[in-house]
Amino acid sequence: MRKQRVRPKTRQLQAGEPIPSVIPYRCRRKSDGYVRLRWPVSDSEIVEAYEHRVVAGMNAEHVHHINGIRDDNRPENLVCLTERQHKDEHAKVRLAALVLLYESGVSTHVIGHMVGLHYTTVLRRLQLSGIKMRTRSEARRLQNTRDLK
């Protein structure tokens, strides 16, 4: 009778836990763009961690990719932030995208649909950022010129 192989359990490497000294036996890019590292710590256990957290130091609460590329884990591209700072950083990027779309002539309704926000939320965020909003006649004129193309 063949002995059945027991599959090792996989767990997340915890903050403050030492990084295994062996070279990761597996690196893989996940569908969300992040790179995961795996180490066998015993015959029955494997630990995993995100590469950017390992590079930045496992004690970091949040690690932000400065250039926004999730698999660019060079130390100079990573910065350790608190949860609040990290949320604020991403909010700035989203606001910049909203402003860019609006200034290129896209309506608040269409922007809202594109980014999954209600159009009034888009409108409020643009107003709070100091963007000069188009009048209805300007918006109609812009729409008419786009329709003619």
N, C-alpha and C positions, 0 to 999 in steps of 0.2 A: 504494500500500500504506500502511495506517494505521500510525503509529508507536505501539508499545505503551507504555502508561504504566507506569513502574516505581513500585511501591509503596514508600514510605519505610520504613526499619527503625525500630522502636520499641525504646527502651531505658530502663532505670530511671535516674533522676538519682541520682548517687552522693553519699554523705555528704561534705561539704567542697567539693563542686563548686558553683560559683556558680549561683544561680537565674537562668534566662534573663530578660533585661530586657524582653522583649516580653510583652504581656498574654497569658495562656493562651488559646489559641483554642478550647479545649474543656474543660469541666468536666462530669464525670458521676458519678453516685452508683452505686457498684457494688452487687451483690446482698448483700454482707456489711455494707452500710451506710456504708462509708467513701467519701469523695469523692476522685476522681483528677483531677489537672490534667495537661494536655498542651500542649507547646510545640513548634512547628516550629523546629528549629535550623538546618536546611538543607533543600534539596530532597529529600535522600535520608535524612534522620534526624529523628525525633521523640523528645523525652524526656518521660517521665512521672514524677510524684511524687504521693504522698498529700498532700492539702491540709494536714492537721494537722502533718505533718513540715515543710512549708514555713513555716507560720505559727510553729511553735516554733523553727525554725532547723534546717537540715539536718545540723548536727553532733551533734544529740541521738541517743544510743544507742536510747532508747525514749521514746515520747510517750504519756502516759496522759490519757484524757478523764475529768476529775474527776466529771462527772455521768453518765458511762457512755453518753452519746448520741454515737454515732460520727460524725455529720455536724455536730455543734456544735463548730466549729473556732475559736471566739473565743479570743483569747490567755488570758483569765482562766479558761477551762475546761481549759487544757492545762498539763501539768507534765512536765518532762523527768526521766526516771529511768534508773537502770541496769537491766539485765535482771533482776537479783535483786530489786531494789525493785519493779519492775513485776509480777513474778510474785507477790511477797508481797501487793501491793495487791489483785490479783485473787483471791488465796486468801482474804483477809479478806471480800471481797464474797460469795464462794461459801459461806464458813462462816456468814455472817449469814443467807443464804438457807436453809441447812440448819437453823439454829436456829429461824428463823421457821416453817418447815414443821413441825418436830418439836413446837414449842410450840403450834401450832394443832391438834395431835392426829394428824398423819400419822405412820404407823409408819416405822421405819428401813428396812424392806423396800421400802415404797412409795417413800420418798424416794430410796433407792438406784436403783430402777428409773427414777424421774423424771430423775435427774441423771447416770445412767450410772456409778454406783459400786456396789461390792458393799456389802450392808447392814452388814457388820462394819466396813468402812471408814467408813461414815456414823456408826456407833455410836462408834468410836474417836475420830473428830474431834469429835463432840459431847461425849464424856467429857473430852477434853483441853481443851475450851473451858470446862469447869466446869458444864455443864448437868446438872441433876438428872434422872437417867433414870427412866422410869416402871417400876414393878414389873410383873410379868406380869399380876397381878390388876387393876391399874389399866389396863393396855393392853386387857385383855379387856372390862372395864367400859366403856371408851371405845368400843371396837368395837361392843359390844352397843347402846349408845345411838345410835351412828351407823346401825346396821342398822335400828333402830326408826323412824328418820325417813323 
